[in-house]
Amino acid sequence: MPMAESELTRIRNNHRLLLALCDQLERIADRLPDGIDRQECLVLARALGPALYRIQTVEETLAFPVLAGWQSLEPEMAETLERLRFEHQSDLCYAEEIQDMLRAYGEGRPSPAPDAAGFMLRGFFEGIRRHVAFERQALLPLAALMRHAPASGVLRSA
């Protein structure tokens, strides 16, 4: 079943939220060790996991069925779905580690060391940015195509 325009908009808005979170994490990484805002660390520590979980749930509910619908035309789509599910789980686990680290810095207990903390932050937000880029460049255009396919005959010719 094609996604409604409101569903596509919801995913696009979630992408903007994820990228804004990544920008905040990058600013923290850039300011380590002495220029961080402890309150900002605490706020992000509380917000990151729940926000990521909500966004992933929306993607899995709205977007993944679109990909599953393409499996009959493109069998490799099952592998793509499995990879995306694995990325979601990995990102949630990584987010927990980031939350613990941000909480420690926010409470004045800088652990791990600043170099390790910066490495952790960069690894996390770079992975999230890649995931969002894939969805913007592949998933959303595919979902938009499916919205128009019945009228244009695109799927019937495939």
N, C-alpha and C positions, 0 to 999 in steps of 0.2 A: 504494500500500500504506500503510495507516495506521501511524503511529508508535506504538511500544510506550510504556507509561507510563515505563519506565526511560529511554527516549530523551528524552521530554519533561522528565523530572527532570534529565537531564544538561544539556539546554539551559538550563533554569532556573538550575541551579548555575553554568553558564558566565556567565549574565547577572549573577548576584550577584558573580562574580569581576570581570567587566568594570566593574561599578558601583563596586566597591571600588578598582580601579585608577584610575577617574575621580576618586574621592574623594581618593586620594593625590595625584594630579596637581593637583587643585584646592587642596589644602593647600599644595603647593609654590608655585602661582601666587599664593596669598594672602600668602605669606611673602617673596616677592621684594621687594627684592633682597638684603637682609642677613640674613633669618631662615631661610634654607634650610639643610637638613641635607645636606651634601655626600655623605655615605655613602648616604643615601636616594636621592639623585639617581642615583648610580652603580648602585645595586641596581635601580631602576626602568628605567634605561637598558638594562640587560642583560635584564630580564624582559619589557618591554612588547611588543616585536616578536614574539618566539616565542609568548607567551601569546595575543596577538591572532590570530596565524596558526593556532594550534591550535584556538581557539574558532571561527574562521570556517570551518575545515575541517569541524568537527563540524556546524555549521549547514548548510553546502553539501551534506554527505553525508546528513544526517538530515531536515532541514527543507525544503530546496529541492525534493526530489522530491514532497513533499506539495503544495506550490504548483503544481508542474508538473501534478499530477493534476487540479487544478481548472481547467485551461485549457479543457477541453471545455465546462464550464459557464460560465466567465467568461473570455473571450478576453483581456481586459486583464491577466490574471495573467501573461502572457508579459512584458509591460512591467514589471510589479512585480518579477519575477525578474531581468530585465536591470538594473533600477535597483539591486536589492540586490547583485548581482554587482559592479556599478560602485562602489557604496559600499564594499564589502569591499576592492576594489583601491585605491581612494582612501584609505581608512583605513590600509591597510598602508604606502602611500607617505608619508602624513602621519606615521605612527608612526616611520618612519625619521628624519624631520626632528626629531621630538620626542626620539628617542633620542640623536641627535647633540647637541642642545641640552642635554639632561640630563647627558650625559657631560662636555660642556665645563664646565658649572656644577659638576659633581662633582669635576672636576680643578682647579677654581679658575680657570678661564678663562671668565668669564661672557660668553658670546656666544650669541645676540645680546643687545642691551641689555635690561634688565629689563622695560621696557614691551613690547617686541616679544616677549620670552619669555612674558610673561603672556598676551598676545594669542594666541600660538601654542597655549599650553596650553589656554586656555579654548575656542578654536575646535575643538580636537581633542576634549576630553572632552565638550563640549556636543553635538557630532556623534555621538559614541558613545552618549551617553545617549538621544538622539532615536532612533537605530537600535534600541537595546534596547527603548525604549518601543513602537515600532511592532511589534516582534516579540512583545512581551508582550500588546499590545492586539489584534493582528490575527492574526499567524501561529500563536501557541500556541493561542488559542481555535479557530482553524480546524483545526489538527491534532487537538485534542481532539474536535471535532465529527466529524471523519473517523473517529476511533476508535469512536464510538458510532453513526455513521450507518447501517451495515448493519443493526443491530438496530432502529433507530428509524424507518428509512425516509426519513430527511431527504434523502439524496441522490436517492432515487428520485422524490421529489415535486418536486425542483428541475428 
